[in-house]
Amino acid sequence: MTYPMNEAMRHAATLMAEQRWTEAVAAYETICRQQPEHAAMAASQVGAAHFFLRSYALAIQWYEYAASLGFDARMTADNIAEAQTALRASAPRSGDPPAQPEASSAKLGMPLSFVLLPRPYDASGAHIVDAHSRLFPAAPRPLASISADGKIAELRHHDGLTTFVSLMPAPIPNGEAEAAAQYSMAAHSPQFGPLPPHNAHLLVTSTCAPDGSSRQDVLLRHSRVVAAAATAYGASAVYEGNARATHPTPFYVDAIATEASLVVWTGVSLASDGGRTSILTLGAQNMLGVPDIMVTCARGGGNDALGFALDMLGYVLHRGAPLPDGDTVGRTAEEKVRVQYVASPVDPARRVVKLDLP
């Protein structure tokens, strides 16, 4: 992957070479806003500048953002690993819990969500915690603080998991988030109309989960903070890039509050071929580490197929292992649907579980 240089990029690169990190951050952030074609490279360089400024959590967020824009995946993984190591090694502040070892689920990548805002608001941990308490009164209340550079809200959970929230005062480039609204299950409900345009967004990332934490548990606590941030700042929607879906805020909040989380942790794609309809979940591999589910059915049975796909996805998570190829599954003792593994119709490099309903 190459990135042609222009005057703005050369100027920012010069600032980096001269170790003028703060000025480089400002220069590359401007490029992110004004030159979408260079946003991936610029976001990665913002991450690098924050790394050298020892703002490791913010560096990780920018690296993840760069990856979401298409920056080189291997380079991004190396950068994130380096920043995570530095973050864990950095001395804790007085009264903070010690840094936690990286969770086994970290190989899936840190949870990363984008909260779409009508206008920029500086993220305040206090406002997010207040909304968290209202929405999830039975859940442990995270402790909020602001990072030393004043640019990122940190919400520490009781076991050391930390969720970071920072403002990006520009929309996600190229209409990517709005285009992903079609893959939300909310898109098939007349209750929700088209998404309004957004003019800024919050990056929400969670990291440093303790050993033994399940992926679902980490995602649930992360998603509660996302829902709280979206509520606190009047967000129009939440873009879950790893699930390829953008969900309206009321739909997202209700799903997390009622623990129907799978409907926002995955997207859904519908297709028709002759007299059959296929329902494919999106993002289960990225979000949860399990294969996506594709259910085919007779035309007109889409709702039943969608429910079956979610049931099977929940079953896989509950059993802790993928469905064996060639086995049969069903919702009753009489229902026996054969498990097949096939190439994903949207990503042939990956295999998905195919289940054919009568």
C-alpha positions, 0 to 999 in steps of 0.5 A, spaced: 500 500 500 502 506 497 500 513 499 502 519 494 505 525 498 502 532 497 504 538 500 500 537 507 502 530 507 510 532 506 509 538 512 506 533 517 511 528 515 517 533 516 514 535 523 514 527 525 521 527 523 523 533 527 519 530 533 514 535 533 509 531 535 504 535 538 504 539 531 504 533 527 498 531 531 494 537 529 497 537 522 495 529 520 488 530 524 487 536 519 488 531 513 484 526 516 478 531 516 480 535 509 483 529 505 479 523 506 483 519 500 489 520 505 485 519 512 488 512 513 495 514 513 494 520 517 490 516 522 496 511 523 501 517 523 496 521 529 497 514 533 504 514 532 505 521 534 501 520 540 505 513 542 511 518 542 507 523 546 506 517 551 499 517 550 498 510 549 491 509 549 490 514 545 495 511 540 491 505 540 485 508 538 488 512 532 491 505 530 484 502 530 481 508 527 486 507 521 485 500 520 477 501 520 479 506 514 483 501 510 490 502 513 495 496 512 493 490 517 499 487 519 503 494 520 497 496 524 497 490 529 504 491 530 503 498 532 497 496 537 501 490 540 507 495 541 502 500 544 499 495 548 505 493 551 507 500 553 501 502 556 501 496 561 508 497 562 507 505 564 507 506 571 500 507 574 497 513 578 496 513 585 490 509 587 490 506 580 489 498 580 495 495 577 495 494 569 492 487 567 495 482 563 492 482 556 486 477 555 486 471 551 480 474 547 485 480 545 487 476 538 480 478 536 482 485 536 480 490 542 472 492 541 472 499 537 465 502 536 464 509 533 458 513 536 455 518 531 454 525 533 450 531 530 456 536 532 462 535 536 462 534 544 468 533 548 467 527 551 466 527 559 467 521 563 462 524 568 456 525 563 457 518 560 457 515 567 451 518 569 448 515 563 451 509 564 447 509 571 441 511 569 441 505 563 444 500 567 442 501 574 444 493 576 451 493 573 457 495 576 459 503 575 465 504 572 470 510 575 471 516 570 477 520 569 480 524 564 487 522 561 493 527 562 493 530 555 485 532 557 483 529 550 480 522 552 475 520 557 477 513 561 472 509 564 475 503 569 471 497 570 471 494 577 476 488 574 481 493 570 478 493 564 478 500 561 474 503 556 477 510 552 472 515 549 475 520 545 472 525 540 473 526 533 471 532 530 469 530 523 464 525 520 467 518 518 469 519 511 466 517 505 459 515 507 461 509 510 457 509 516 451 511 513 452 506 508 452 500 513 445 502 516 442 497 511 446 491 514 442 493 521 437 489 523 433 495 525 433 497 517 428 492 516 423 495 521 418 501 519 420 504 526 426 507 524 427 511 518 434 513 514 440 516 518 441 523 519 448 525 517 453 526 522 458 531 523 463 528 528 464 522 532 466 519 538 471 513 538 470 508 544 475 502 545 476 497 551 483 494 552 487 491 558 481 486 560 483 481 565 485 474 564 479 469 564 474 474 561 470 472 556 469 475 549 462 476 550 463 479 557 468 484 555 463 486 549 457 487 554 461 492 558 464 495 552 457 496 549 454 499 555 459 505 555 458 505 548 450 506 549 451 511 555 456 515 551 450 515 545 445 517 550 449 522 554 451 526 547 444 525 543 448 521 538 444 519 532 447 512 531 452 507 533 457 504 527 460 497 529 465 497 524 467 490 525 460 488 524 459 492 518 453 495 521 450 502 523 444 501 528 440 507 530 441 509 538 434 507 540 435 500 537 442 499 540 441 502 547 435 497 547 438 491 545 444 492 550 439 494 556 435 487 554 441 483 553 439 482 546 446 484 544 447 479 538 442 484 534 448 489 535 454 485 535 452 482 528 450 485 522 445 482 517 445 481 509 439 479 505 439 476 498 434 472 494 436 467 489 430 464 485 425 461 490 430 462 496 432 467 501 438 467 504 440 471 511 447 472 513 450 474 519 456 479 518 461 480 523 461 474 528 468 472 526 471 479 528 466 480 534 466 474 537 471 469 534 466 464 531 463 463 524 458 467 521 451 463 520 447 463 513 440 460 513 436 459 507 429 458 506 423 459 502 421 466 500 417 469 505 420 465 511 426 471 512 423 472 519 424 465 521 430 464 518 433 470 521 431 468 528 434 461 527 440 464 525 441 468 531 439 462 535 444 458 532 449 463 533 447 464 541 448 456 541 455 456 538 457 461 544 454 457 549 457 451 547 464 454 546 465 451 540 463 451 532 458 447 530 461 440 527 461 440 519 455 434 517 452 434 524 444 436 525 441 442 529 434 444 530 430 448 535 426 442 536 427 434 537 424 433 530 427 439 526 434 436 523 438 441 519 444 439 516 451 443 518 455 445 512 461 449 511 461 454 505 465 460 502 462 466 505 458 470 499 461 476 501 468 474 503 470 468 499 477 467 504 472 466 510 468 460 511 461 460 514 456 455 517 450 454 512 443 451 514 438 450 509 431 450 512 425 447 508 
